[in-house]
Amino acid sequence: MIGEMGLAITGGLGLKALARTIHPYPTQAEVWKKLADAYQRTRLTPGVKRLLGAWLAWAR
């Protein structure tokens, strides 16, 4: 959103123009994060998964 605001200021655009803008979701950064999370889950061994599950259950 900072980039959009910077563009609006330098381009002399008003709030009306920003309101009409389509804001895509998910952002590129969120897509990369989801892909990385999915990859990391494939690397999780059953022993580590069990250990992390027990630790998270204890931490709640």
C-alpha positions as CSV (number, residue, x, y, z in Angstrom):
1,M,0.0,0.0,0.0
2,I,3.0,2.3,0.5
3,G,3.8,2.0,-3.2
4,E,0.2,2.9,-4.1
5,M,0.3,6.0,-1.9
6,G,3.7,7.0,-3.3
7,L,2.3,6.6,-6.9
8,A,-0.8,8.6,-6.0
9,I,1.2,11.5,-4.5
10,T,3.7,11.7,-7.4
11,G,1.0,11.2,-10.0
12,G,-1.3,13.8,-8.4
13,L,-4.1,11.2,-8.0
14,G,-6.8,11.7,-5.4
15,L,-8.6,9.3,-3.0
16,K,-11.3,8.7,-5.6
17,A,-8.8,7.2,-8.0
18,L,-7.3,5.0,-5.3
19,A,-10.8,3.8,-4.2
20,R,-11.5,2.7,-7.8
21,T,-8.3,0.6,-7.9
22,I,-8.5,-3.2,-7.9
23,H,-6.3,-4.6,-5.1
24,P,-5.4,-8.2,-6.0
25,Y,-5.3,-10.8,-3.3
26,P,-3.2,-12.8,-2.5
27,T,-0.2,-10.6,-2.9
28,Q,2.9,-12.0,-4.5
29,A,4.6,-12.2,-1.1
30,E,1.8,-14.2,0.4
31,V,1.9,-16.7,-2.5
32,W,5.7,-17.2,-2.0
33,K,5.1,-17.6,1.7
34,K,2.4,-20.3,1.2
35,L,4.7,-22.1,-1.3
36,A,7.6,-22.1,1.1
37,D,5.4,-23.3,4.0
38,A,4.1,-26.2,1.8
39,Y,7.7,-27.1,0.9
40,Q,8.8,-27.0,4.5
41,R,5.9,-29.3,5.6
42,T,7.2,-31.9,3.1
43,R,10.6,-31.9,4.9
44,L,9.1,-32.5,8.4
45,T,10.0,-36.0,9.7
46,P,7.5,-37.9,11.8
47,G,9.6,-37.6,14.9
48,V,10.0,-33.8,14.6
49,K,6.3,-33.5,13.8
50,R,5.4,-35.4,17.0
51,L,7.9,-33.3,19.1
52,L,6.5,-30.0,17.7
53,G,3.0,-31.1,18.2
54,A,3.6,-32.0,21.8
55,W,5.4,-28.7,22.4
56,L,2.6,-26.7,20.8
57,A,0.0,-28.6,22.8
58,W,1.9,-27.9,26.0
59,A,2.4,-24.2,25.1
60,R,-1.4,-23.6,24.7
